[in-house]
Every structure is written in structure tokens, then in C-alpha cells.
Amino acid sequence: SCTADGRDLGETLVGEGLAWAYLHFSRAYAETETRARAARRGVWQGEAEAAWDYRRHGWQPAAATVPDPACPIKGNITASGERIYHTPGSTWYARTGIDTASGEAWFCNPAEAEAAGWRAAAGNR
């Protein structure tokens, strides 16, 4: 944990409703989050979505605009010949076109792209 002046900063942030307790990895702040939620502090004042939930379904809008909705990752070849892939929602995703005739490709998941020799673009989610 990270502390300042003897206070656990993670617990403070979760307690003020400024962060979620990442319960997938630790139950350390579970009770703190329950109290913040009951008091409607921070993100608990209204509707909010944890980042991991957003990422889990955040590809759905992009999937509706690609040739195969199951494979929305864009494998792009840069002007210098570098092979990089862009995931939906990433910085350059919407601006990146794919030309399969020139060797660019579509991938279903990051592992598939990396196995084919492509690297993640900066800003991928």
C-alpha cells in the first residue's frame, strides 16, 4: 500500500468514492467501498461504470462497424513498415483504415496479433 502521513492512500480514495476497490485482486478495501457507496460519496452519487467493466464491453460499438464483429482489432502497417495493432477505443483506432490488399489485417484478440508479429500501438486499451 501507499501511505502519506500514516494514511493508506488507496483506502482514502476508495472511502471518498474517488476510486473503486479492485476486488478481483484484493478484498482489502471492500468494506470501505461499501460504506462509500451507502453514503453516496464520489462516484457513488449517480450512475458510474468501473474501468474494467467498460473495457469488457467497450469494443461493442466498434465491432458493429468492421467486416467481422468478432475480430475488430486493426493490424496497421506504418509508413516506415512497422506492424502495429489498434484496439477499439484506442487513440488512433477510429482514424486507422485497413487495406488487406497491402498486407494489413484484422485480428480477433491482442494475442493473435502479437503471435502474427504485430505490436500494440501506444494508447491501446
C-alpha positions in Angstrom: 0.0 0.0 0.0 1.0 3.6 -0.5 0.9 5.9 2.6 1.2 9.6 3.4 1.3 10.9 6.9 0.4 7.4 8.1 -2.8 7.2 5.9 -3.4 4.5 3.4 -4.0 6.5 0.2 -5.9 3.7 -1.6 -8.2 3.3 1.3 -8.7 7.1 1.5 -9.5 7.3 -2.2 -12.0 4.4 -2.1 -13.5 5.8 1.1 -14.1 9.2 -0.6 -15.7 7.5 -3.6 -12.8 8.7 -5.8 -11.7 5.1 -6.8 -13.1 1.6 -6.9 -11.8 -1.2 -4.8 -10.4 -3.7 -7.4 -12.0 -6.7 -5.8 -10.7 -9.1 -8.4 -7.2 -8.8 -6.8 -7.9 -7.9 -3.2 -10.7 -7.5 -0.7 -8.7 -5.0 1.3 -11.0 -2.1 0.6 -14.3 -3.9 0.2 -15.8 -2.7 3.4 -14.5 0.9 2.7 -16.2 0.8 -0.7 -19.5 -0.5 0.8 -19.5 2.5 3.2 -18.7 5.0 0.5 -21.5 3.6 -1.7 -24.0 3.7 1.2 -23.0 7.3 1.9 -23.2 8.1 -1.9 -19.8 9.6 -1.9 -17.9 10.5 -5.1 -18.7 8.1 -8.0 -21.5 6.6 -5.9 -23.6 9.8 -6.2 -25.0 8.6 -9.5 -24.5 6.1 -12.3 -20.9 5.2 -12.9 -19.1 2.3 -14.5 -15.8 0.8 -13.4 -13.0 0.9 -16.0 -12.7 -2.9 -16.2 -16.4 -3.2 -16.9 -16.2 -0.5 -19.6 -13.2 -2.3 -21.2 -15.1 -5.6 -21.2 -17.9 -4.4 -23.3 -16.4 -1.2 -24.8 -15.5 -2.9 -28.0 -19.1 -3.5 -28.9 -19.7 -0.2 -30.8 -16.5 -0.6 -32.8 -17.4 -4.3 -33.6 -20.6 -3.1 -35.3 -18.5 -1.1 -37.9 -16.0 -3.8 -39.0 -16.1 -6.6 -41.5 -16.2 -9.3 -38.8 -17.6 -8.2 -35.4 -15.7 -10.9 -33.7 -12.4 -9.5 -34.9 -12.3 -5.7 -34.5 -8.6 -5.2 -33.9 -6.9 -3.3 -36.7 -3.5 -4.5 -37.9 -1.9 -1.5 -39.5 1.4 -1.1 -41.4 3.0 2.3 -40.8 4.8 4.3 -43.5 8.1 3.0 -42.1 6.9 -0.6 -42.4 6.3 -1.2 -38.7 3.4 -3.6 -37.9 1.2 -2.3 -35.1 -2.3 -3.1 -34.0 -5.1 -0.9 -32.6 -7.8 -2.0 -30.3 -11.3 -0.4 -30.3 -11.4 2.8 -28.2 -7.6 3.4 -28.5 -6.2 6.7 -29.5 -5.9 6.1 -33.3 -8.5 3.4 -33.8 -11.1 5.5 -35.5 -8.6 7.2 -37.8 -6.9 4.0 -38.9 -8.1 2.4 -42.1 -7.2 -1.2 -43.0 -6.1 -2.2 -46.5 -5.8 -6.0 -46.6 -4.5 -5.9 -50.2 -1.4 -4.2 -48.9 -0.8 -6.7 -46.1 -2.8 -5.0 -43.3 -5.0 -7.3 -41.3 -7.9 -7.8 -38.8 -7.4 -9.7 -35.6 -9.7 -11.1 -33.0 -7.6 -10.5 -29.9 -4.3 -9.0 -29.0 -2.6 -12.4 -28.5 -3.4 -13.3 -32.1 -2.0 -10.0 -33.4 1.2 -10.5 -31.3 1.6 -14.1 -32.5 1.5 -12.8 -36.1 4.3 -10.4 -35.3 2.4 -7.1 -34.6 2.9 -4.9 -31.6 0.4 -2.9 -29.6 0.1 0.7 -30.6 0.6 3.3 -27.8 -2.8 4.2 -26.3 -4.4 0.7 -26.7 -7.0 -0.2 -24.1 
